[in-house]
Amino acid sequence: MPNSLRQTLQENVILFSIVVLGDITQKGYEKKRAKLLARYIPLIQGIDPSLQAENRIPGPSQTTAAAPKQQKSRPTTSRDERFRSDVHTEAVQAALAKYKERKMPMPSKRRSVLVHSSVETYTPPDTSSASEDEGSLRRPGRLTSTPLQSHSSVEPWLDRVIQGSSTSSSASSTSSHPGGRPTAAPSAAATPGAAAATALAGLEAHTHIGHPDASCGLGCDVTWPQCSSVLPVTGVPVNSRVSSKIQQLLNTLKRPKRPPLKEFFVDDFEELLEVQQPDPNQPKPEGSETSVLRGEPLTAGVPRPPSLLATLQRWGTAQPKSPCLTALDTTGKATYTLTYGKLWSRSLKLAYTLLNKLTSKNEPLLKPGDRVALVFPNSDPVMFMVAFYGCLLAELVPVPIEVPLTRKDAGSQQVGFLLGSCGVSLALTTDACQKGLPKAQTGEVATFKGWPPLSWLVIDGKHLARPPKDWHPLAQDTRTGTAYIEYKTSKEGSTVGVTVSHASLLAQCRALTQACGYSEAETLTNVLDFKRDAGLWHGVLTSVMNRMHVVSIPYALMKANPLSWIQKVCFYKARAALVKSRDMHWSLLAQRGQRDVSLSSLRMLIVADGANPWSISSCDAFLNVFQSRGLRPEVICPCASSPEALTVAIRRPPDLGGPPPRKAVLSMNGLSYGVIRVDTEEKLSVLTVQDVGQVMPGANVCVVKLEGTPYLCKTDEVGEICVNSSATGTAYYGLLGITKNVFEAVPVTAGGAPVFDRPFTRTGLLGFIGPDNLVFIVGKLDGLMVTGVRRHNADDVVATALAVEPMKFVYRGRIAVFSVTVLRGDRIVLVAEQRPDASEEDSFQWMSRVLQPMVG
């Protein structure tokens, strides 16, 4: 065999052993090299004795003796040390230096590559950078184009190399090369390097190295294009067919192991989403830019005490027998009437007990500014009122919540999160309510899921201590601290606490007094929940400001007798009533046969949910029935409110200077694009809304765009109502981020200039300013559903469903509207309870009629 072929074969065999056995360590290098080359002794015997001497092949006895050592398990050392020995690095550097000018194409799946290269242009590079062991195997000189004389001496070696080169993909190798032979043998005109190139090309196809950007497998930082140049390439057909598993590995390695950070946020659904193109015919706002609407000034009127607590002290001492609150049982009978004298004395007892009788480790359990939970049922307004004013006198912050029904109630878990964030450690309740709470095995009130550990205090008379005669509470002046925290449940189900300061509480009471024309000794019938919203503002706070008498109607009584509130109005000659549209609707169903009632004493019928678009139908129907029983049209006064801004607007009767009421018939199609377009009532695809009156005294109101910078809307555009007033909430307790966005909004003009020198509060109400500066509400931000580029509101959908003859097929008060997200868009779902006497065919026709205006 020519010397050039011997040199090429020897170098490539050694190189192949380095690539395949990348985990050779420095210590066992000599033994592993001897074991690797032992199988090729028959091929190189008789070629050059000096080569055999250089290789130092061990004898059979030495091989047998070394075998047990080879089978010993490696010590559990660092994996990196196995791939970073000096032998590996020197071998790779030597290979790169020798073949840096050679190029070899990457193997591809199921195809052959024909590479042409001239051997006569090959010049061995300098080997000065290689190790001594590698340098001893190299011979300087220039390869010649001596033709290969005998194929029989090379082909067996190729067969054995290919057969022993791969173990993991032997099945694929057998199918690609039957019998273990390459598909094409070197021709007689091929150079000696062609045989080696063919063999090593096949070996490369059977190894697990083939990623363009991966490491070479020897622990170095050399990439595959550099390491692949180690293999000599000549002008012979190279069969590079690989198995499917290896090809899959190659495709996997082509991708980086860890994608860039921005690729983690790439939405796979973007390719599936249909790009919404704007409809050229969609309506667009064409009016001029709106301006800030200023309410009437807040007048002081009759000189009043500087705070609500000072007012309570005044009425409690000067008018102790004046009735303050009357509670009814489930049969409609008055169970107890709380006078202003009793309210003042009981509140003082509770304040003294909270500050002086509750200790923990010989220290007061509570200090001024701490939050206290008020847990009272809707049927006990008297004790709630005592607890609320007792906390205010003790400079504590009451947090009214609902009574938890079970230990794992989902709604109470969110309330528990609010209590934990507020740092509540004490809960006030009554003896009857505590007995109805779930108990632990010890007999104490059970710990509710998600709630912080609480101490429970029963505030019935026998549990309170009488304060000394010289003890007086300090909280009688107007302060800037937090008065109370009202909980709010968002669209997603989370609960947040809206803080109301003492200044806001006082301003709200004065504004309501002026807007509603409340006077002393008036009677108010309250059907709403007295723990929050309008029920709290009118029935607990403003009523004390004006020494009013409140008759509280429990919800259980309304379920048993929907006409109970009308009967109490007639019995107590109430001047004002606070209801919701649902209460008016229930009264219509139960009013048949009741001819001895009269509503002539009412001067204001405040509809707390008058902002809902579907409340107008209840108001109109109630007026049509009870107008013959003394109810005047101007008495119905819808209002708009939100937990953040409190009362936003309320309709005034004409005797209080209010303009005549108005209605607006709007196109549903225009509203879905946020544009106001007047339509006719003959269509189902319209929304009829009523005004909610004028802006509250002392308030400034503007309408801003829903998204992005709060620019002022145009006159024919729907936006979010924002209020600037001293009678609004101040913050979300403990949530500074969303507080700044909601309570510190800065509306700007189209030019970017602020419209006012003070921030506004976002109300979450969607609407516009109509004629006579009346406020119209068409929905809420929490009920907004986006389908494509169109916006729908849950209240609008309910109003449309109720307009399609609902009384015959479904229950009016049992309709739910929500949305589900599908591919970044909302799909509207309407659920209505079908009447048992309605047929399936009639209900299906009703559904079809409801869908037409929705999609139109």
DOSEFI-844286 format. One line per 3 residues: number of its first residue (from 0); their letters; for each residue x negated, y, z of C-alpha. Coordinates in steps of 0.25 Angstrom, whole numbers. Layout:
NUM = A = X:Y:Z; ...
This chain:
0 = MPN = 0:0:0; -6:14:-3; -11:22:8
3 = SLR = -1:34:5; 11:24:7; 5:19:20
6 = QTL = 3:32:25; 17:37:21; 23:24:27
9 = QEN = 16:25:40; 19:40:42; 34:38:39
12 = VIL = 35:26:48; 29:33:60; 38:45:57
15 = FSI = 50:37:56; 47:30:70; 46:44:76
18 = VVL = 59:49:70; 67:37:74; 61:35:88
21 = GDI = 62:49:93; 61:45:107; 46:40:107
24 = TQK = 39:45:119; 24:49:120; 21:37:130
27 = GYE = 27:26:122; 23:31:108; 12:21:105
30 = KKR = 21:9:108; 33:14:101; 25:17:89
33 = AKL = 19:3:89; 33:-3:91; 39:5:79
36 = LAR = 28:2:69; 27:-13:73; 38:-16:63
39 = YIP = 31:-10:52; 18:-18:54; 20:-27:42
42 = LIQ = 22:-16:33; 9:-9:36; 0:-21:38
45 = GID = -10:-22:27; -8:-7:24; -19:-1:32
48 = PSL = -26:-6:44; -29:7:49; -15:11:50
51 = QAE = -12:-1:58; -23:2:68; -18:16:69
54 = NRI = -4:12:72; -9:3:83; 2:-8:82
57 = PGP = 3:-16:94; 2:-31:94; 13:-40:97
60 = SQT = 9:-42:111; 8:-27:113; 22:-25:107
63 = TAA = 28:-36:116; 22:-30:128; 27:-16:125
66 = APK = 41:-21:122; 45:-21:136; 41:-7:139
69 = QQK = 48:-3:126; 61:-8:132; 60:-1:145
72 = SRP = 71:10:147; 66:24:145; 65:33:158
75 = TTS = 77:42:160; 69:55:156; 74:67:149
78 = RDE = 79:64:135; 71:76:130; 58:70:133
81 = RFR = 60:58:124; 62:67:112; 50:77:115
84 = SDV = 37:69:115; 24:74:108; 24:62:99
87 = HTE = 38:66:93; 34:81:91; 21:78:85
90 = AVQ = 27:67:76; 37:77:71; 27:88:69
93 = AAL = 18:79:61; 30:75:52; 34:89:50
96 = AKY = 20:93:46; 19:82:36; 32:83:29
99 = KER = 36:97:31; 37:100:16; 45:88:13
102 = KMP = 61:89:12; 71:78:14; 86:79:11
105 = MPS = 95:75:22; 102:62:21; 117:62:17
108 = KRR = 128:52:19; 130:41:8; 121:47:-2
111 = SVL = 106:45:-7; 96:56:-9; 86:56:-20
114 = VHS = 74:64:-16; 63:68:-26; 49:72:-21
117 = SVE = 36:72:-26; 26:65:-18; 14:71:-25
120 = TYT = 18:85:-19; 17:79:-5; 5:83:4
123 = PPD = 4:78:18; 4:90:28; -6:93:39
126 = TSS = -5:84:51; -12:92:61; 0:94:69
129 = ASE = 3:79:70; -1:71:82; -13:62:82
132 = DEG = -4:49:81; 3:55:69; -10:61:63
135 = SLR = -16:47:63; -5:42:54; -7:52:43
138 = RPG = -17:52:32; -21:65:25; -20:65:10
141 = RLT = -11:67:-2; 0:57:-6; -1:52:-20
144 = STP = 10:47:-29; 5:33:-29; 17:24:-34
147 = LQS = 22:13:-25; 17:0:-30; 25:-10:-22
150 = HSS = 39:-8:-17; 39:-21:-9; 29:-16:1
153 = VEP = 37:-4:4; 52:-9:3; 51:-19:15
156 = WLD = 46:-8:24; 57:1:19; 67:-10:22
159 = RVI = 62:-12:36; 61:3:39; 75:5:35
162 = QGS = 81:-7:42; 74:-3:55; 76:12:54
165 = STS = 90:13:60; 98:5:70; 110:14:73
168 = SSA = 115:14:58; 111:1:54; 125:-3:48
171 = SST = 125:10:40; 110:7:35; 114:-7:31
174 = SSH = 126:-3:23; 118:8:16; 106:0:13
177 = PGG = 109:-15:11; 99:-24:17; 91:-13:23
180 = RPT = 85:-8:10; 86:6:4; 95:7:-8
183 = AAP = 83:11:-17; 69:7:-17; 57:16:-21
186 = SAA = 54:16:-36; 40:12:-41; 37:26:-45
189 = ATP = 40:31:-31; 29:37:-22; 25:29:-9
192 = GAA = 32:40:-1; 45:36:-8; 47:23:0
195 = AAT = 44:30:13; 54:41:9; 65:31:6
198 = ALA = 63:23:19; 63:35:27; 75:41:20
201 = GLE = 82:29:24; 77:29:38; 82:44:39
204 = AHT = 96:39:35; 96:29:46; 91:38:57
207 = HIG = 100:48:65; 92:60:61; 98:69:50
210 = HPD = 104:82:56; 98:95:49; 98:103:62
213 = ASC = 95:92:72; 82:88:78; 73:78:73
216 = GLG = 76:68:84; 62:69:89; 64:79:100
219 = CDV = 58:91:92; 65:103:87; 63:100:72
222 = TWP = 75:99:64; 79:88:54; 75:95:42
225 = QCS = 61:96:47; 61:82:52; 67:76:40
228 = SVL = 55:81:32; 47:70:39; 52:60:29
231 = PVT = 45:59:16; 55:61:4; 52:56:-10
234 = GVP = 59:55:-23; 66:42:-20; 81:39:-18
237 = VNS = 84:40:-3; 96:33:3; 101:41:14
240 = RVS = 114:35:17; 118:35:31; 128:30:40
243 = SKI = 141:37:43; 137:38:58; 124:45:55
246 = QQL = 130:54:45; 140:58:55; 129:61:65
249 = LNT = 122:69:54; 135:77:52; 136:79:67
252 = LKR = 122:84:69; 124:94:58; 133:102:68
255 = PKR = 126:108:80; 128:101:93; 134:114:99
258 = PPL = 141:124:90; 139:139:92; 148:145:103
261 = KEF = 157:152:93; 161:139:87; 167:134:100
264 = FVD = 178:145:98; 181:141:84; 196:137:83
267 = DFE = 198:125:75; 212:129:72; 208:141:64
270 = ELL = 207:133:51; 221:127:53; 227:141:56
273 = EVQ = 235:148:45; 230:162:44; 242:171:46
276 = QPD = 243:181:35; 250:194:39; 264:195:32
279 = PNQ = 263:207:23; 278:209:26; 277:209:41
282 = PKP = 282:221:48; 272:231:53; 274:242:63
285 = EGS = 276:256:56; 279:265:67; 271:276:74
288 = ETS = 262:273:86; 269:273:99; 266:282:111
291 = VLR = 266:280:126; 280:281:132; 281:288:145
294 = GEP = 292:285:155; 299:295:164; 291:301:175
297 = LTA = 292:294:189; 299:304:198; 297:303:213
300 = GVP = 312:307:215; 316:306:229; 304:306:239
303 = RPP = 301:291:242; 290:285:251; 276:283:246
306 = SLL = 277:267:245; 287:256:244; 283:251:258
309 = ATL = 286:265:264; 299:265:257; 302:251:264
312 = QRW = 298:257:277; 308:269:275; 320:260:271
315 = GTA = 316:250:282; 317:261:293; 327:271:288
318 = QPK = 337:261:281; 334:248:289; 348:243:286
321 = SPC = 349:246:271; 350:233:263; 338:229:255
324 = LTA = 340:215:250; 351:205:250; 348:191:247
327 = LDT = 358:181:242; 359:166:243; 363:156:232
330 = TGK = 377:158:234; 377:173:233; 378:177:247
333 = ATY = 369:187:254; 360:180:263; 352:192:269
336 = TLT = 351:207:267; 338:213:270; 338:227:275
339 = YGK = 327:237:273; 325:237:288; 323:222:288
342 = LWS = 314:223:276; 305:233:283; 304:225:296
345 = RSL = 302:211:290; 291:217:281; 284:223:293
348 = KLA = 284:210:300; 279:202:288; 268:213:286
351 = YTL = 264:212:301; 263:197:301; 255:196:288
354 = LNK = 245:206:293; 244:202:308; 249:188:310
357 = LTS = 242:180:299; 228:177:303; 217:167:297
360 = KNE = 205:164:306; 209:176:315; 209:185:304
363 = PLL = 221:191:296; 226:182:285; 229:194:276
366 = KPG = 224:207:274; 229:219:266; 229:216:251
369 = DRV = 230:201:252; 241:194:243; 252:186:249
372 = ALV = 262:177:241; 277:179:243; 284:165:241
375 = FPN = 299:168:241; 310:161:234; 320:170:225
378 = SDP = 331:168:235; 324:175:246; 322:190:242
381 = VMF = 322:195:257; 310:188:262; 302:191:249
384 = MVA = 305:206:251; 300:205:265; 288:198:261
387 = FYG = 285:208:250; 286:220:258; 279:214:270
390 = CLL = 267:211:261; 267:225:256; 267:231:271
393 = AEL = 256:221:274; 248:226:262; 248:213:256
396 = VPV = 251:209:242; 263:201:240; 263:190:228
399 = PIE = 277:185:226; 277:172:219; 288:161:217
402 = VPL = 290:149:226; 282:137:222; 292:125:219
405 = TRK = 282:114:219; 267:112:222; 263:110:207
408 = DAG = 272:120:200; 265:126:188; 270:140:190
411 = SQQ = 266:140:205; 252:136:201; 250:149:193
414 = VGF = 256:157:205; 246:150:214; 235:154:205
417 = LLG = 240:169:207; 240:167:222; 226:162:222
420 = SCG = 221:173:213; 228:183:222; 222:177:235
423 = VSL = 235:174:241; 234:166:254; 248:168:261
426 = ALT = 262:166:256; 274:172:262; 287:164:261
429 = TDA = 300:161:269; 303:149:278; 313:144:268
432 = CQK = 304:145:256; 292:139:263; 301:126:267
435 = GLP = 304:124:252; 289:125:248; 282:111:245
438 = KAQ = 275:106:258; 263:99:260; 262:87:269
441 = TGE = 258:96:281; 271:103:280; 265:116:275
444 = VAT = 267:122:261; 260:114:250; 249:120:243
447 = FKG = 254:123:229; 245:119:217; 237:131:213
450 = WPP = 240:139:225; 230:145:235; 231:140:249
453 = LSW = 242:149:256; 247:152:269; 263:153:270
456 = LVI = 270:163:279; 285:162:282; 290:177:283
459 = DGK = 303:174:289; 306:183:301; 302:173:312
462 = HLA = 288:172:306; 285:186:306; 279:195:318
465 = RPP = 285:208:322; 275:219:320; 272:229:332
468 = KDW = 279:242:332; 267:250:329; 263:241:317
471 = HPL = 265:248:304; 260:243:290; 250:251:283
474 = AQD = 256:248:269; 265:260:267; 258:269:258
477 = TRT = 256:268:243; 243:260:240; 236:256:227
480 = GTA = 235:241:231; 243:230:226; 257:229:231
483 = YIE = 261:215:225; 257:205:215; 268:199:205
486 = YKT = 265:187:198; 267:185:183; 267:173:174
489 = SKE = 261:174:160; 264:167:148; 254:156:150
492 = GST = 259:153:164; 248:160:172; 252:169:184
495 = VGV = 246:182:186; 248:193:197; 252:207:194
498 = TVS = 248:217:205; 257:228:208; 251:240:216
501 = HAS = 258:248:227; 258:260:218; 264:252:206
504 = LLA = 275:246:215; 279:260:220; 279:266:206
507 = QCR = 287:254:201; 298:256:212; 299:271:209
510 = ALT = 300:269:194; 311:258:195; 318:267:205
513 = QAC = 318:279:195; 321:270:183; 333:263:189
516 = GYS = 338:274:197; 338:266:210; 343:273:223
519 = EAE = 344:269:237; 354:259:242; 357:253:228
522 = TLT = 360:239:227; 352:230:217; 355:216:213
525 = NVL = 343:208:209; 343:195:202; 328:194:199
528 = DFK = 317:188:206; 313:198:217; 299:193:218
531 = RDA = 294:199:204; 297:208:193; 309:217:193
534 = GLW = 316:209:204; 304:213:213; 303:228:208
537 = HGV = 318:231:209; 323:221:220; 311:222:230
540 = LTS = 303:235:227; 311:246:221; 324:242:229
543 = VMN = 316:245:242; 311:258:236; 326:263:235
546 = RMH = 332:255:247; 340:247:238; 348:234:241
549 = VVS = 344:222:233; 353:210:231; 344:199:227
552 = IPY = 351:188:218; 344:174:219; 341:166:207
555 = ALM = 348:154:213; 361:162:214; 360:167:200
558 = KAN = 360:152:195; 372:149:204; 380:161:201
561 = PLS = 375:170:189; 385:181:192; 380:183:206
564 = WIQ = 372:195:203; 384:202:197; 392:198:209
567 = KVC = 382:205:218; 381:217:210; 396:218:211
570 = FYK = 396:215:226; 384:224:230; 388:235:220
573 = ARA = 374:234:215; 369:246:207; 358:238:200
576 = ALV = 355:224:196; 342:217:192; 344:205:183
579 = KSR = 339:198:171; 346:195:158; 347:180:162
582 = DMH = 356:185:174; 365:193:165; 366:181:156
585 = WSL = 370:171:167; 380:181:172; 387:181:158
588 = LAQ = 389:166:159; 395:166:173; 403:179:172
591 = RGQ = 416:172:167; 427:173:178; 419:184:186
594 = RDV = 428:196:184; 426:203:198; 412:208:195
597 = SLS = 409:222:192; 395:228:188; 400:243:188
600 = SLR = 390:246:200; 378:243:192; 370:254:186
603 = MLI = 358:246:182; 357:232:178; 342:229:176
606 = VAD = 339:218:167; 325:214:171; 322:206:158
609 = GAN = 328:216:149; 315:216:141; 318:202:136
612 = PWS = 324:203:122; 335:193:125; 340:200:137
615 = ISS = 348:210:129; 358:199:125; 361:196:140
618 = CDA = 362:211:143; 372:213:131; 380:201:135
621 = FLN = 381:205:150; 385:219:146; 396:214:137
624 = VFQ = 402:205:148; 400:214:161; 403:228:154
627 = SRG = 418:226:158; 414:223:172; 407:237:175
630 = LRP = 394:235:168; 389:247:160; 380:245:148
633 = EVI = 370:256:153; 368:247:166; 360:236:159
636 = CPC = 345:241:161; 335:231:155; 320:233:159
639 = ASS = 306:228:155; 296:224:165; 283:216:166
642 = PEA = 275:211:178; 263:220:174; 271:233:171
645 = LTV = 283:231:181; 295:238:175; 292:244:161
648 = AIR = 305:249:157; 320:249:161; 333:255:155
651 = RPP = 339:266:163; 354:269:164; 359:281:157
654 = DLG = 361:288:171; 346:286:173; 342:293:160
657 = GPP = 341:280:151; 343:281:136; 354:271:131
660 = PRK = 350:257:129; 345:252:115; 343:239:108
663 = AVL = 334:235:97; 336:225:86; 322:220:81
666 = SMN = 318:211:70; 311:198:76; 302:198:63
669 = GLS = 297:212:66; 295:209:81; 287:197:77
672 = YGV = 277:206:71; 278:216:82; 286:226:74
675 = IRV = 299:232:77; 310:231:66; 324:235:69
678 = DTE = 334:224:64; 349:221:64; 356:213:75
681 = EKL = 363:203:65; 350:195:63; 345:184:72
684 = SVL = 330:188:69; 331:201:77; 329:204:92
687 = TVQ = 338:214:100; 331:220:112; 336:231:121
690 = DVG = 328:242:128; 322:241:142; 324:255:144
693 = QVM = 314:266:147; 300:266:152; 299:266:168
696 = PGA = 297:280:174; 282:284:175; 277:273:165
699 = NVC = 271:275:151; 273:264:141; 267:261:127
702 = VVK = 267:249:117; 254:243:113; 250:232:103
705 = LEG = 250:218:108; 236:214:104; 223:221:104
708 = TPY = 221:235:108; 234:241:114; 237:250:103
711 = LCK = 250:257:104; 261:251:95; 269:258:84
714 = TDE = 284:261:87; 289:249:79; 279:239:85
717 = VGE = 281:230:97; 270:230:107; 267:228:122
720 = ICV = 273:238:132; 262:245:141; 265:253:153
723 = NSS = 257:263:161; 264:266:174; 260:266:189
726 = ATG = 271:255:191; 264:244:184; 256:232:189
729 = TAY = 241:234:191; 234:221:188; 234:206:187
732 = YGL = 229:202:200; 215:197:199; 215:197:184
735 = LGI = 207:209:179; 205:205:165; 220:204:161
738 = TKN = 223:216:170; 215:225:162; 222:221:149
741 = VFE = 236:222:155; 236:233:165; 225:242:159
744 = AVP = 229:243:144; 226:255:137; 235:258:125
747 = VTA = 229:265:114; 234:273:101; 230:268:87
750 = GGA = 218:277:88; 213:270:101; 217:282:111
753 = PVF = 223:277:124; 237:281:125; 237:284:140
756 = DRP = 227:288:151; 231:276:159; 231:261:156
759 = FTR = 244:253:153; 250:240:158; 254:230:148
762 = TGL = 268:225:151; 268:212:142; 281:217:136
765 = LGF = 283:219:121; 291:230:115; 292:244:110
768 = IGP = 297:258:113; 311:261:106; 320:273:105
771 = DNL = 322:282:117; 309:276:123; 316:263:126
774 = VFI = 307:251:128; 310:238:121; 304:225:124
777 = VGK = 304:213:114; 296:203:122; 284:200:131
780 = LDG = 270:198:128; 270:184:136; 281:179:126
783 = LMV = 274:183:114; 272:172:104; 264:173:91
786 = TGV = 267:165:79; 258:168:67; 257:183:66
789 = RRH = 271:185:73; 275:188:87; 287:182:94
792 = NAD = 292:184:108; 298:174:117; 309:184:122
795 = DVV = 312:187:107; 314:172:104; 323:170:115
798 = ATA = 331:182:111; 332:177:97; 337:163:102
801 = LAV = 347:169:111; 353:177:100; 357:165:92
804 = EPM = 369:161:100; 362:154:111; 374:152:121
807 = KFV = 379:141:113; 367:132:112; 357:135:122
810 = YRG = 356:141:136; 352:156:135; 343:156:147
813 = RIA = 336:143:143; 327:147:131; 312:147:132
816 = VFS = 303:152:121; 288:150:121; 277:147:111
819 = VTV = 266:136:108; 253:139:102; 250:131:89
822 = LRG = 237:135:81; 236:148:88; 250:152:85
825 = DRI = 263:151:94; 275:143:90; 288:148:97
828 = VLV = 296:138:105; 310:141:109; 317:131:119
831 = AEQ = 331:133:122; 340:124:131; 352:119:123
834 = RPD = 366:119:129; 371:105:131; 384:107:123
837 = ASE = 376:112:111; 374:102:100; 361:99:93
840 = EDS = 365:105:80; 370:118:86; 357:120:94
843 = FQW = 349:116:81; 356:127:73; 354:137:85
846 = MSR = 339:134:84; 339:136:69; 345:150:71
849 = VLQ = 335:153:82; 323:149:73; 328:158:61
852 = PMV = 325:172:68; 312:166:74; 305:163:61
855 = G = 312:174:53
